[in-house]
């Protein structure tokens, strides 16, 4: 699978920053979801790459987990994947449907 970034570094279809009137709670939840998802992706990528020997064992596994989380947090903070924006838009659409009586 190949992913091509646009000239701005964003994935095609990424919506960019949320509108000014966006719900801050939805924005926070969406950003947290993105960070958790990206942590899992980075951990999986790191499991297939030899990054050197740190003595092995539980300490190395813990270090890899912390590194994966830090890398994922940095990626999420850039807001370029479009994941948080998509989740935030879905939350807004769901809440809008609930307000209009469309949701159950």
N, C-alpha and C positions, 0 to 999 in steps of 0.2 A: 504494500500500500504506500502511495506517495501523497504527501500533502504539499501543496504549493501555496506559499505566502504571497500576498499582494505587495505592492510597492510600499505600503505603510506598515507591513509586517503582520497584518491581520489576516486571519483565515477568510477565504471567500464566504460571503454571507454573514459575517460578523456584523452586528448592528452598532457597535461602538458604545459610548457611554450612555447610561440611562437618561431619560428626560429629566429636566429640572424638578418636576412635580412628582417624581417617583417616590414610592413608599420606602423609607430608610430601613424598615424591618425586612421587607422583601429583598432589598439590595444586600443587606448583611447575610441573610439566609442563602441567597443565591451565590454570593462570594464564598461562603463557608462550604457549600456543596461543591463548588468548583475546586476548592483547595483539597477537599477530601478525595474527590474523584482523581485529581491530578496526582495526589500522593500515591494512590494505588497504581496509577499508570507508571509513574517514575520508579516505584518499588519493583514493579514487574520488569521494566527495562534494566534496572540495575542488577536484577537476579541473573541476567544473561551476559553480563559484562564483568570481566576480571578487572577490578580496580586496585589490585595489589593485595598484599597480605598484611593484615593487621593483627595477626595472631589467631584468627579464627574464633570459633566458639560463640557464646552468647554476647560477648562484648562487641564483636564485629557485627553481628546481626542487629544489635541495638543501634550501633553507630550508623549502619546503612539506613535503618528506619528513620533516624533523626535527619540524616542527610537528604533522604528522599522527601521528607516533609518540608524541609527548608527550601529545597529546589522547587517543589510544587507551590509553596506559598509565594515565592518570588514570581513564578510564572503567572499565578492567579492575580497577584498585585498589579501586573502589567495590563491586565484586562484585554488581552489580544486574542484569546482563544474563542471568545464568543459564547462560552458555556454559561457564565454567570448572567450575561445579558439575555440569553435564551430562557434560562430558568426564571429570571425575573419577569420576563414578558409573559411566561406561562402562568406565573403566580398572579400577575395583574389581570390576565384574561380570565382566570378562574374566579378571582375576587369580583371582577366585573360581572361575570355570569351569575354569581351568587347574589349580587345586589339587584340584578334585573329579574331574579326569580327563575333563571334558566338552569341553575345547578341544583343538585340534590344534596 
